Amino acid sequence: MNLQDTIEHMPEAMYLRLKCAAETGKWPEGTLVDQAQRDTALQLIMAYQARHLNSDEMLTIGSDGQMVHKNKRQLKEQFSSVAKEETITSSTTVNPENENSTKSDIAHFTNL
């Protein structure tokens, strides 16, 4: 079985085990990974990411087999759009005394 067949039929659980080994230097159950195993695990997870994940996250492998890089402007745009989404979906509660007013969960210090 060659590398492409291995990656094609690799279950996600195996990918996650290899990812853990490459990132931490230990298998999920705590056994140490030697350098050769770590290097092989890194190659396999990069190939898996390119074949199955199609991620555009920073420092992952894209579907073209290249590492995804983003410049500072692209990262700022990505993080500002995430912050805007969180602001939109943040929880607000309606004041029972006045249904038209809303009270956010953020503390306000007005009498300082």
Backbone torsions as a table, in degrees:
resi	resn	phi	psi	omega
1	MET	NA	129.0	-179.6
2	ASN	-89.8	177.5	-175.7
3	LEU	-61.1	-43.3	-178.1
4	GLN	-64.9	-38.4	176.6
5	ASP	-66.1	-39.9	178.8
6	THR	-61.0	-47.2	-179.2
7	ILE	-66.3	-39.7	-178.6
8	GLU	-61.5	-37.0	-175.2
9	HIS	-103.7	6.6	-178.5
10	MET	-73.3	126.6	176.3
11	PRO	-72.6	155.9	-178.8
12	GLU	-61.3	-33.9	179.0
13	ALA	-60.6	-38.5	178.1
14	MET	-68.4	-40.7	176.3
15	TYR	-57.7	-44.7	-178.8
16	LEU	-66.1	-36.7	176.2
17	ARG	-64.5	-45.4	179.8
18	LEU	-64.8	-38.5	178.4
19	LYS	-62.9	-43.7	177.5
20	CYS	-60.9	-43.8	-179.3
21	ALA	-63.8	-42.3	-179.0
22	ALA	-70.0	-37.1	-177.2
23	GLU	-76.3	-42.8	-171.6
24	THR	-103.8	-17.8	-176.3
25	GLY	81.4	11.3	178.5
26	LYS	-137.8	148.7	170.5
27	TRP	-73.0	159.3	-177.8
28	PRO	-53.4	-30.0	179.7
29	GLU	-84.7	-0.4	172.8
30	GLY	106.8	-8.7	179.5
31	THR	-68.8	135.9	-179.7
32	LEU	-68.1	147.3	178.3
33	VAL	-106.0	129.5	177.3
34	ASP	-79.1	169.4	-172.4
35	GLN	-62.4	-38.6	179.6
36	ALA	-64.3	-41.9	177.6
37	GLN	-64.4	-40.5	-179.3
38	ARG	-64.2	-42.2	178.1
39	ASP	-63.3	-43.9	178.9
40	THR	-65.0	-42.2	178.9
41	ALA	-61.3	-40.9	179.2
42	LEU	-63.0	-43.1	177.7
43	GLN	-62.8	-41.7	-179.1
44	LEU	-67.4	-41.1	-179.2
45	ILE	-70.4	-33.0	175.9
46	MET	-65.2	-42.3	178.1
47	ALA	-66.0	-39.8	178.6
48	TYR	-63.7	-44.4	179.1
49	GLN	-60.3	-42.7	-179.2
50	ALA	-66.1	-36.6	-175.5
51	ARG	-83.0	-39.5	-169.1
52	HIS	-112.6	-32.0	-168.5
53	LEU	-88.7	-32.2	-178.7
54	ASN	48.3	47.8	-176.1
55	SER	-89.1	146.7	173.3
56	ASP	-111.8	18.3	178.0
57	GLU	-74.4	149.9	-179.6
58	MET	-57.3	136.1	176.1
59	LEU	62.8	29.0	168.1
60	THR	-110.5	174.1	-179.7
61	ILE	-98.1	123.4	-179.8
62	GLY	-77.8	175.0	-178.0
63	SER	-66.3	-18.0	177.3
64	ASP	-84.8	0.2	179.4
65	GLY	86.5	1.5	-179.5
66	GLN	-102.0	149.9	177.8
67	MET	-69.8	136.7	-179.3
68	VAL	-80.1	121.3	176.0
69	HIS	-118.1	144.3	175.3
70	LYS	-132.3	142.8	177.5
71	ASN	-83.5	175.8	-174.8
72	LYS	-60.5	-40.8	-179.6
73	ARG	-63.0	-43.9	179.7
74	GLN	-63.9	-40.2	178.3
75	LEU	-65.7	-41.2	177.9
76	LYS	-61.3	-43.1	178.5
77	GLU	-62.2	-43.5	-179.9
78	GLN	-62.1	-46.4	-177.3
79	PHE	-72.6	-34.0	178.6
80	SER	-70.3	-34.5	177.3
81	SER	-69.2	-35.3	176.0
82	VAL	-66.1	-42.0	179.8
83	ALA	-64.7	-38.7	178.3
84	LYS	-65.0	-41.4	178.4
85	GLU	-62.7	-40.8	179.2
86	GLU	-66.5	-36.5	178.6
87	THR	-66.1	-42.2	179.9
88	ILE	-65.0	-40.4	-176.3
89	THR	-92.4	3.6	179.9
90	SER	-64.4	149.7	-175.6
91	SER	-81.1	136.5	173.1
92	THR	-128.4	149.5	-179.4
93	THR	-116.9	146.0	179.3
94	VAL	-87.0	132.9	177.3
95	ASN	-70.9	120.8	-176.4
96	PRO	-63.7	-24.3	179.5
97	GLU	-74.5	-33.6	-179.3
98	ASN	-137.6	104.0	-174.6
99	GLU	-67.3	-18.5	-179.2
100	ASN	-80.2	-21.8	-179.7
101	SER	-94.3	149.7	177.1
102	THR	-121.5	152.9	-179.8
103	LYS	-125.9	122.2	-179.2
104	SER	-84.6	169.4	-179.7
105	ASP	-81.1	-2.6	-177.2
106	ILE	-84.9	136.5	178.5
107	ALA	-74.5	138.2	177.7
108	HIS	-116.0	129.7	179.9
109	PHE	-111.9	94.9	-175.9
110	THR	-99.8	-22.3	-176.2
111	ASN	-105.3	50.3	-179.9
112	LEU	-95.0	NA	NA
